[in-house]
Amino acid sequence: MGLLYKATKWLDHVTQYPMRIRITNNKDGTADIVRAEGDVIQQGTPRNAKNYNNMEEGILANQILALSLQQEMLQLQRSAAENHGEFGVVTIKNTNKYPFSSASITVPIKEKRSNFDYVVQIEVSETDGNIETIEVFDKQLNGFKLAFKGSAKNVKLKYKVTGGRY
């Protein structure tokens, strides 16, 4: 991507006698003032509409770019906040004999969600038997329930909750 703005190289106007003027008195009582600076050592950059408008366009383009970047940053911050997870560990105990399972637990969410469109990721960290399935159900704004089916008596689960904030 190239530059959005073509910079003007500004040069000072340098003369042999800077600021010297010649005053010519007129017959009607007025006077004409004319520069009499001598030889031009370096021609300065013209102060004209073309150069000033170039600056104005560059300033405007940079303001638009800054606003666009600010909007993108806000969207990234929202996305990062949405993906920010809440973590926890729970243990589910099964008191029934296999194949009957009554193992479920209610898990509270510390940061209340604004909608039910959140994701719960589960990882088994410890178990003393077999696990057939793990189910996330009954999602609420402030919590959800976890259950498992299988022959295990105790299952320790790690969970991560993301989303559901906007």
Stockholm file with secondary structure:
# STOCKHOLM 1.0

chainA/1-166         MGLLYKATKWLDHVTQYPMRIRITNNKDGTADIVRAEGDVIQQGTPRNAKNYNNMEEGILANQILALSLQQEMLQLQRSAAENHGEFGVVTIKNTNKYPFSSASITVPIKEKRSNFDYVVQIEVSETDGNIETIEVFDKQLNGFKLAFKGSAKNVKLKYKVTGGRY
#=GR chainA/1-166 SS CCCSCCCCCCCCCEESSTTCEEEEECTTSCEEEEECCCSEEECCCCCSHHHHHHHHHHHHHHHHHHHHHHHHHHHHHHHHHHHCCEEEEEEEECCSCTTCCCCEEEEECSSCCSSSCEEEEEEEEEESSCCCEEEEEEEETTEEEEEEESSCSEEEEEEEEEECCC
#=GC SS_cons         CCCSCCCCCCCCCEESSTTCEEEEECTTSCEEEEECCCSEEECCCCCSHHHHHHHHHHHHHHHHHHHHHHHHHHHHHHHHHHHCCEEEEEEEECCSCTTCCCCEEEEECSSCCSSSCEEEEEEEEEESSCCCEEEEEEEETTEEEEEEESSCSEEEEEEEEEECCC
//
